[in-house]
């Protein structure tokens, strides 16, 4: 089905927030080893940031489109990150996603985005 486990995205956001760049690269390597491609990964990570942002405001919580168990994980993580962090992440990921199509070394390009 080629759907990446949410736990990877939760772990990545935690690592980003702690500035643990080595961990982010190791998680990404594990994701690639499982056969996921870079483009789908970037899109999924951007959606994860968007979903966390939706939980920052009571009026947009209803826009979260996940099951109850995953929603609880989102709620916990959303409380631990700032809106500024999420907006910067979305902006950065969007820029890298746009450039991604033209890049020859897609893995390196994503690694730079994660760093």
Secondary structure per residue as TSV (DSSP state, phi and psi in degrees):
chain	resnum	aa	ss	phi	psi
A	1	X	-	360.0	-17.9
A	2	X	-	57.3	43.1
A	3	X	-	-112.5	124.6
A	4	X	-	-78.8	136.7
A	5	X	-	-59.3	133.9
A	6	X	H	-54.8	-32.0
A	7	X	H	-58.2	-31.4
A	8	X	H	-62.1	-44.6
A	9	X	H	-66.4	-40.6
A	10	X	H	-61.6	-43.4
A	11	X	H	-64.3	-39.9
A	12	X	H	-64.8	-45.0
A	13	X	H	-62.6	-40.7
A	14	X	H	-60.0	-43.5
A	15	X	H	-66.4	-40.4
A	16	X	H	-58.7	-47.2
A	17	X	H	-65.2	-26.8
A	18	X	T	-92.4	2.7
A	19	X	T	57.5	36.2
A	20	X	-	-95.0	79.5
A	21	X	H	-66.8	-34.1
A	22	X	H	-62.2	-43.6
A	23	X	H	-63.1	-40.2
A	24	X	H	-61.7	-41.4
A	25	X	H	-67.3	-39.5
A	26	X	H	-66.9	-39.1
A	27	X	H	-64.2	-44.1
A	28	X	H	-61.9	-40.7
A	29	X	H	-60.1	-42.4
A	30	X	H	-62.8	-39.5
A	31	X	H	-63.1	-44.3
A	32	X	H	-64.8	-38.9
A	33	X	H	-60.6	-26.9
A	34	X	T	-83.0	-2.1
A	35	X	T	96.6	9.7
A	36	X	-	-82.9	144.8
A	37	X	-	-92.9	160.9
A	38	X	H	-65.1	-39.2
A	39	X	H	-64.4	-47.7
A	40	X	H	-63.8	-35.7
A	41	X	H	-62.6	-48.6
A	42	X	H	-59.4	-43.8
A	43	X	H	-63.4	-41.4
A	44	X	H	-65.7	-39.1
A	45	X	H	-67.3	-39.5
A	46	X	H	-64.5	-39.9
A	47	X	H	-65.2	-36.7
A	48	X	H	-62.0	-44.9
A	49	X	H	-61.5	-41.7
A	50	X	H	-60.7	-45.3
A	51	X	H	-64.3	-38.5
A	52	X	H	-63.0	-38.4
A	53	X	H	-64.6	-38.0
A	54	X	H	-61.8	-27.8
A	55	X	T	-83.1	-4.5
A	56	X	T	-79.5	-14.3
A	57	X	S	-132.4	127.8
A	58	X	T	-56.5	-29.4
A	59	X	T	-72.2	-20.8
A	60	X	T	-108.7	0.1
A	61	X	G	-56.6	-36.6
A	62	X	G	-64.5	-13.6
A	63	X	G	-82.6	-6.2
A	64	X	-	-72.9	124.7
A	65	X	-	-112.9	64.7
A	66	X	S	-137.9	166.6
A	67	X	-	-69.6	169.4
A	68	X	H	-60.8	-42.7
A	69	X	H	-64.6	-43.7
A	70	X	H	-69.0	-36.7
A	71	X	H	-58.3	-37.2
A	72	X	H	-64.4	-39.6
A	73	X	H	-64.8	-40.4
A	74	X	H	-61.4	-43.0
A	75	X	H	-59.3	-44.6
A	76	X	H	-62.9	-48.7
A	77	X	H	-67.2	-38.1
A	78	X	H	-61.8	-33.1
A	79	X	H	-69.7	-21.3
A	80	X	T	-96.2	0.1
A	81	X	S	-127.8	157.4
A	82	X	-	-95.1	158.8
A	83	X	H	-60.9	-41.2
A	84	X	H	-58.0	-45.1
A	85	X	H	-59.3	-45.6
A	86	X	H	-66.7	-43.5
A	87	X	H	-64.2	-41.5
A	88	X	H	-64.1	-40.7
A	89	X	H	-63.1	-44.1
A	90	X	H	-63.1	-44.0
A	91	X	H	-62.1	-46.0
A	92	X	H	-63.2	-48.0
A	93	X	H	-64.3	-38.0
A	94	X	H	-62.6	-44.0
A	95	X	H	-61.2	-44.7
A	96	X	H	-67.1	-35.6
A	97	X	H	-64.4	-40.8
A	98	X	H	-64.2	-43.0
A	99	X	H	-74.2	-22.8
A	100	X	H	-57.7	-35.5
A	101	X	T	-61.9	-33.9
A	102	X	T	-90.0	-8.5
A	103	X	-	-82.5	137.9
A	104	X	S	-79.5	-44.9
A	105	X	-	-97.3	86.8
A	106	X	H	-65.6	-36.5
A	107	X	H	-62.9	-49.8
A	108	X	H	-58.4	-42.0
A	109	X	H	-60.3	-44.6
A	110	X	H	-68.0	-39.6
A	111	X	H	-59.7	-40.0
A	112	X	H	-64.2	-38.8
A	113	X	H	-62.9	-40.7
A	114	X	H	-69.1	-35.0
A	115	X	-	-71.5	360.0
